[in-house]
Amino acid sequence: MPIGEAVPQQRSWEAIDTGWLQFLFEQFEFPYELVYPSTIDAGNLNAKYDVLIIPDEAGDTSTAFRTRQPEASTIPAEYRARLGKLTAATSGPQIKTFVQNGGTLITVGRGASFAYELGIPVRNALVDSAGKSLPRSKFYVPGSVLSAALDTTNAIAWGMKPRVDLFFDSSPAFNVGLGRDARGMDGVASYDSATPLRSGWAWGQSALEGKSAIAVARLGKGTVVLYGPEVYFRNQSHGSFPLLN
């Protein structure tokens, strides 16, 4: 069964982000196919796919779908099925059914915002007491390399060393820690220091201490894997590629 990659193709940088992921799959000979919103919304996903991936830019629900799409009549008939958008109301139930029936959903970076719609007990932990994202005056890491500890007993990190460097670009982090927590969540990678910065610069990096970079949740018979950092960033981060297995 192929890996399915849920990619709403609307903005050029969404296509670029997806392109790097495709390139990674091609280099390491993973079978995959692009999955568009119309296919997601039609349901019956378990009959076609084992895994669905929502990349970083494609999961930016705050802005990703505000760009106006062309009229269907201006698009060649063979490409019209690529139009549309993922929505919590229409796409969400189909993805939830897919996971509950045994599928695996992988989200990367801001793609996690879509996983939150499934009702799993995890959210971005980089928020203030009111639940709003930390302002840049308190936390800002726009593109740096951070160090994290790995739970190498978890299947996602098998074969890895106990520490890994991750590319962090305004990424989410999760309140899970490392290992299994009381909610049944697994933290696979954790920022175990108040100063995880390895390269670049970071403002307020201490907010990351104790937070998870990678978390796993169970939903029905399936699994949701949330990667906060972009583990395949521009196909350059060879040290973190094995985590996307």
PyMOL commands that set and color helices and strands:
alter all, ss='L'
color gray80, all
select helices_A, chain A and resi 12-27+37-42+45-47+57-59+72-74+77-82+91-100+109-118+155-157+205-208+233-235+241-243
alter helices_A, ss='H'
color red, helices_A
select strands_A, chain A and resi 3-6+32-35+51-54+104-108+144-150+163-168+179-180+186-190+197-199+212-219+222-227
alter strands_A, ss='S'
color yellow, strands_A
deselect
rebuild
show_as cartoon
